[in-house]
């Protein structure tokens, strides 16, 4: 049996650092004054676990696998419900 390792957990400091590097890149194209950056955690937190489960109930694994990027990720790293 093949055991796949999940990605390491990122802490707030790492997330904010990574986000800053992405913003540096994207604001070379987008106007910083006309752009609002929102972290997933900001709107996911307001949903709560029941809201997230409700949202995820509208999609099947087959629908997600229709996207090439998800299929490649699962083929390389394996499936984990933690994602």
Buried (B, 14 or more C-beta within 10 A) or exposed (E): EEEEEEEEEEEEEEEEEEEEEEBEEEEEEEEEEEEEEEEEEEEEEEEEEEEEEEEEEEEEEEEBEEEEEBEEBBEEEEEEEEE
